[in-house]
Amino acid sequence: MENQEQSAKTEGPKVENLADKNEKAMSAISYVPFLFIIALLVVQQRSSFVKFHINQGIILTIIFAFGLFIASLLPFVGKQVIDLWKLLMMIYVIIGIVRVYNNKQAPLPFIGNLFSFIK
């Protein structure tokens, strides 16, 4: 019991969420390919948190579409490459959504710093 009280004192008070639930929902939606448009249209006054994640969603959508286009041009192995590409993009979507709910503004690995569309 004493250890729990002592650890609670050293941790300090819990910090309130940096983004409200609506901002988190719109930021999470923006990672699903092509659904960033909903966040762009619905959220009138965007915080830097929402802008960042919408930008990451746009990058992810562009890379996803480009990869599908290139993979569809490959004869014989195109279907397998498309399936692997979809799996990789799903992993990126999950990474992005987890970062939204952890209040992090870290760019996606390898592709997050390629472009900046929303300032």
C-alpha positions in Angstrom: 0.0 0.0 0.0 2.8 2.4 0.9 4.6 1.7 -2.4 1.5 2.5 -4.4 1.1 5.8 -2.5 4.7 6.7 -3.0 4.7 5.8 -6.7 1.5 8.0 -7.2 3.3 10.9 -5.6 6.3 10.6 -7.9 4.2 10.2 -11.1 2.4 13.5 -10.5 -1.1 14.4 -11.6 -2.5 12.9 -14.7 -2.3 15.2 -17.7 -5.5 16.0 -19.5 -5.7 14.8 -23.1 -4.1 17.3 -25.5 -6.8 16.8 -28.0 -10.5 16.4 -27.4 -12.5 13.4 -28.5 -13.7 15.1 -31.7 -10.2 16.0 -32.7 -9.0 12.5 -32.0 -11.8 11.0 -34.0 -11.2 13.2 -37.0 -7.4 12.6 -36.8 -7.9 8.8 -36.6 -10.3 8.9 -39.6 -7.8 10.8 -41.7 -5.5 7.7 -41.7 -8.0 5.6 -43.6 -7.2 6.0 -47.3 -9.4 8.7 -48.9 -11.3 9.5 -45.7 -9.0 12.4 -44.8 -11.5 14.4 -47.0 -14.1 14.0 -44.2 -11.8 15.5 -41.7 -10.9 18.3 -44.0 -14.6 19.1 -44.6 -16.0 18.6 -41.1 -13.4 20.2 -38.9 -13.7 24.0 -39.4 -11.0 25.2 -37.0 -8.2 22.7 -37.0 -5.7 22.5 -34.3 -2.1 21.8 -35.1 -2.7 18.2 -33.9 -5.5 17.6 -36.4 -3.6 19.4 -39.2 -0.6 17.1 -38.6 -2.6 13.9 -38.8 -4.6 15.0 -41.8 -1.4 15.7 -43.5 -0.1 12.2 -42.6 -3.3 10.7 -43.9 -2.9 12.5 -47.2 0.6 11.2 -47.6 -0.5 7.7 -46.7 -3.4 7.9 -49.3 -1.0 9.1 -52.1 1.6 6.4 -51.4 -1.2 3.8 -51.2 -2.7 4.7 -54.5 0.7 5.0 -56.2 1.8 1.6 -54.9 -1.5 0.0 -56.1 -1.1 1.5 -59.5 2.5 0.3 -59.9 1.7 -3.2 -58.6 -1.2 -3.5 -61.0 1.2 -3.0 -63.9 3.3 -6.1 -62.9 2.4 -9.2 -64.8 2.0 -12.5 -63.1 3.0 -11.3 -59.6 0.8 -8.2 -59.4 -1.9 -9.8 -57.3 0.5 -11.0 -54.7 2.3 -7.6 -54.6 -1.0 -5.8 -54.3 -1.9 -8.1 -51.3 1.4 -7.4 -49.6 1.0 -3.6 -50.3 -2.4 -3.6 -48.7 -1.1 -5.4 -45.7 1.8 -2.8 -45.4 -0.6 0.1 -45.7 -2.9 -1.5 -43.1 0.0 -1.6 -40.7 0.7 2.1 -41.4 -3.0 2.9 -40.7 -2.8 1.1 -37.4 0.4 2.9 -36.4 -1.2 6.2 -37.2 -4.4 5.6 -35.3 -2.4 4.4 -32.3 -0.3 7.6 -32.3 -3.5 9.7 -32.5 -4.9 8.0 -29.4 -1.6 8.4 -27.6 -1.5 12.1 -28.4 1.7 11.8 -30.4 2.6 13.9 -33.5 5.4 11.6 -34.8 5.6 11.2 -38.6 4.9 7.8 -40.1 8.1 5.7 -40.5 9.8 6.2 -43.9 7.0 8.2 -45.6 5.8 10.7 -43.0 8.3 13.4 -43.9 7.9 13.2 -47.7 5.4 16.0 -48.2 3.6 18.7 -46.3 0.2 19.7 -47.7 -1.5 21.5 -44.8 0.3 24.3 -42.9 
